Amino acid sequence: MPAAAAYAALLIGILDIVKGVFPRLRGSRISEIASVLPGSVTTLAETASLLVGILLIMLAHALRRRKARAWRAVVVLLPVGAVLEGLRWRHPVAASVSLLVCVVLLVNKREFYALSDPRSRWRALWNLLVLGAFDVVIGWILVAAHHRTVAGHPSFGDQMQHVVLGLFGLEGPIVFTSERTGDVVYFSLAGLGALTAVTTIYLALRPERPVAALTEDDERRLRALLDRYGRQDSLGYFALRRDKSVIFSPSGKAAVAYRVVAGVMLASGDPIGDPEAWPGAIRRFLEEARRHAWVPAVIGCSETGGEVWTREGDLDALEIGDEAVVEVAGFTLEGRAMRNVRQMVKRVERLGYTCQVRRAGDLSEAERERIRNAADFWRGTETERGFSMALGRFGDPADAGCLVVTAHRAAAPEGEETPGGDIRAVLHFVPWGADGISLDLMRRDREADPGLNELLIVRALQAAPDFGVTRVSLNFAMFRSALARGERLGAGPVLRAWRGILVFLSRWFQIESLYRFNAKFRPLWEPRFLVYPTARDLPRIGVSALQAEAFLTLPSLGWGSGLLQRRRRPQAVPDAVSDGRRRGGRRAWWPSSGRP
């Protein structure tokens, strides 16, 4: 029913627009078809056909997504249209069809249950731009379609000027020989402009619904679950990002953290808590997605979590890469395989670099501020990236258990001052249960010497036993298995071709280089998966994930001091990856560009 209603609204809208734009079709067979369909219920004037068509096209997508508000609009529209048609006594069949469709919609009310999406004023801007462009195109077609009643031979510029002025309710330079045609064009253009203005003003002035936010009670409950079950997933601590929402299982023993982006309900990692309670949390997550007609998706879940997600939600899974996990007990710099790392570490130390490994709670406020300022300054983009594998903050008192590794060099280059003073690089790890840490932040001064990141990781691994740490989760390598299998002896042509594509893309994105950097430390590779409903949802999920990770960003709207406002920050220098460094310094499931 929702799909049928959506396609019917789309078809009727197109017929109404065609009927309103092209005068020759008003007496043709297509006009007779449109007059029987419910889309013509508001055709008390010919100019209303354009407005009705546009509204129906705008309504079609909401109907297909089972939105309750769209259903209410149609249920109100159809009886009103039937009354109008009945008063005109010209098309009693149209009135009957309208009432019939209305009855069918009322009977199937349960099919339209989805609540509204979180609102933002960005929709007002997009409405203005899209509808404005649509109005100009339709308006020009409308003027050009009545060329036989135009006095003289106006140019294309005159036609566009007439359209733009008409959208503002003003007379343009074109004169029509038929007064009726002139009235149709004038009122059609004025109606299009009024529709765009009214919908834009409504979207701009209506109150915003709050964005996703982790409440204090939610954070307290999540931390209690992490204290008991945090060692199950290295990404568990990232559920404490405060721009996420959370859904708990009925028993309260498990939870799923998520954010809604572009109509996709996006979770990350495995559910938090008791694995026996995961199905309850997953079912509640999926119920919430169905209530709002959101597309449910999970990025970065483990193999165990993916099995539960696919079983409970009838979903599919796709391997997107591997997480590098180093066992501290087995790590050593000895041996031929570690020669490259060993040489780089010794070289950097000879240049005067030293490292400190401390808990975040042991840092003074001044030290936290210095590290925070330096990390912000070294960030390669204005926007803080990360969602699934990033905490999004540093130095918060609640995160005292995090581990901070800093590289220092007392003698800074002559004449250069940096926000961090003698700090040249920083690693930030979040807790992974009681005996593990998971990499959150990796940033360095671009002017520092190559090999500094290797030094930081090695010192963190060597100091890990002093902090009771036995496992360290490093970066995420996207499509790692394809790169590894594709270079092996006997790899098939398809696998070799796929690896060739990834290597080619590595010229712009950190795919192969990040894999090579992680492989230096001889890690265990833990696969991570993307869970999704159907293959046709993958493009939409991909776009929403890029937005969540801040690889696709939109400036925030501000109404107090200009239309567009962006948070200004010091100019940062993007990082490179040729020596294992990462642009922006934050690990993420999607590779960032290696190009400056």
C-alpha angles and dihedrals in degrees: 000000000000091000092046091049091048095050091045092052090047093049094045091048092052091049091049092050093047091047092050096045103042112053093195092065096056091085097034131097092268088060090053091051092048092048091060095048121084092246092080096058091107097047095117084130129026093236091059090067091076094050093046091049093052092047092050092050089050089049096050097076093048091050091051089052089054094243112178093213091056090051091051091051092053093045090054095042098052099056091045089051091048091053091050092049090047091053091051093050089204101106111022089162090063091053091050092049090048092053091045093052090046091054091049090051092049091051090050095045092128090065090067105060105126118125124222122279122248107281131230134170090245087084089063092056093046090047090053094048098043098040091042092055090044091051092053093050095046091043093053091048089050093052094043092049090061095051092126092066095045118110111233126344109296117195126239089260090054090050093051091046090052091050095048093046090046091055087060092048095255130129115253133211095266118097121202121211090214115066091204092054090049090053092049092051093043097049092041092055092042090049092051091050093046092049091052093046095047095047092045093049091047093051092045097049102039113102116266120242111232118264122239112297134170109232122218091250092050091050092049092051092046092051090051090054092046091052089059103031105016096114092067096077129026089211095053096099091057088069084079092073104128095222091067132087123218137214121200128207117251089260093048090232096112137033142187120214117208148155129213113231124171093341093311120117098216122196125180132211125348124321113275119244140020110006089220088062095047094094091057093052092045093050091051089048091053092045090054090049091051092048090058097031090241123156108246116222139160126204125197101010121154125246091261092048092045091055091054093045094050093045098047098038102033088238135147128237134214125192108235102174148306136279117226112230121182121202105220095210092058098043118110138152091220123104138049094278091063097043095105093051092043093053093047092050093050092046093052092047091052088056089063103263120145132184136218125196116197143151113258089237090060093058120099119237090252092053092048090051092050093050092045093051093047093049091049091048093051093049110117096216138044091236123071105238129212142073114163098035105023134077096209097218141065133205098015110156090231090062097058091131093065118111120233123198117189132184118214135192116183097203108064119193112281114273094008124119123184130190090244097053107212093358111113103171141004139201121196121197126188123211119274100193118302097309106035143063131204125208114249107160133025115174134154142174107264090218090060121101123274116263096043094119090052089053092051094050094046092050091047091052092046093049094043096094090057088062096043092255119147101165131046123191112207131180129333116245113207116222089356095154092054091052093047097045093041093062096048124105111268097023111156125244094256093052091045091050092050090049089049090054091050092049090050091050089049088075087075104018132049099248110118095023093055090048091051092048093052092046090061090077095053095238133178111251116229113190120231126202143206113223118203140161103236138351092251089063094057097088091051092046090049093054092047091049091051089051092048091050088048095240086122108042137177123200114247119257118240124184098187101063109019136321098274124036127176127188108250121220137168115286108266129202117235117239126236130225104208090101096035097278120137127221111244087009096244125118113232139165090243118063116240123223117276093202117099 
